[in-house]
Each structure stands twice: as C-alpha cells, then as structure tokens.
C-alpha cells in the first residue's frame, strides 16, 4: 500500500472515499493526514483526521462498527483515496447504512459475476467431490446437455408448475449455462453486453 500521496495540496489532508467492497455502495467521505493513513494501513481499520477536533479517530472506536480495509487506491492526481472496505455495521452516526441514507445492499444481479468467479476457481483447482468439478471432467458435450435439460425443466414449470419451482429450475439453468460459458472461456458479462447492444437503437439481428 506504499503510494505517492500528495498531502500538501490540501494543507496536509486528502479526502478518502469509503466504498463497500461487496455492494460497491459509497458509504462515507472523510479526510486523512499522513498519520491517519499510516494508522489505517498498519491496523487494517479506517482512521480519519478530524478537522474540527484536530485529532485522529478510528471509525467504529465507540460504536464497534469498524471499516475493515480490503484495498486502497490513489487517484490520478495522487490527492484522493478510494478505500474499499468490509463494514462491521451501519456507517452513519444516525444509524443509517451510509451517510447519504441509502441502504447498503447489493444488486442481486451482481452475484452472477461472483458466481462465475467461483466457478472459474473450481475450473482451475478441480477439487475432488465438487459437482462443478464433475461437470468439467465430463466435458463440453455433457455440459451442453445439462443446459438443455435444465431449460426443458424450466419450460415445464412455466407451463404447468408453480412460480417457486420455475425460479428453482431457472436457477439450475443459469448455473449450468455459466459452467458452459466458463468452459468456452466466456463470461456472463459477455451475454449482458450482447443484450445491451441489442437494446441500442438501430441494432439489427445478425
């Protein structure tokens, strides 16, 4: 985390934007001097410099809602920090999740990307006893067959089943499709990008 941070531009301080690593929500904005930054790096918990009290303060030291550092980035001008964290609880002194009163919840669609990250790790490590490993070992023909089977089961539930069962079978379909994409060296984001392109005015089917 050794970075060339320009503390002199704002009389010894730099703004620090705090972002939840999991949800990507911006939680708060604080200021750090060099001592606060060093303490943050050394302890792994975000520490700010209070401009009103003229002293360091570690977020969570009274509430227990610490901001556990995952990653620190410096901007292109070396005078603003982006700190990605895992928060222990609500961030704002009002009890809200963020200082803007927003709920710190992730869009469930983001999980599809995380799921493929996990599947790619399975593909790399191939642990014994894993169902995903067994699919990769069986080969692409079996993977494609499973996608077809799960698609058919989803159709059956849509026509004759319940909404709960349709969601269940659709989840199986998505999972097996992501496994197939992984085997082909593709990402679920590639599918999302294709759909985004189709939504643009003037798009024509190939």
Secondary structure, DSSP 4 states (H G I P E B T S, - for coil): -------TTBTTBEEEEEEETTT--EEEEEEE-HHHHHHHHHHSB-EEEETTTTEEEETTTTTS--EEEEEEEE-TTS-EEEEEEEESS--STTS-SSTT-------TTHHHHHHHHHHHHHHHH--TT-HHHHHHHH-HHHHHHHHHHHHHHHHHHHHHS-HHHHHHHHHHHHHHHHHHHHHTT--HHHHHHHHHHHTSTT----
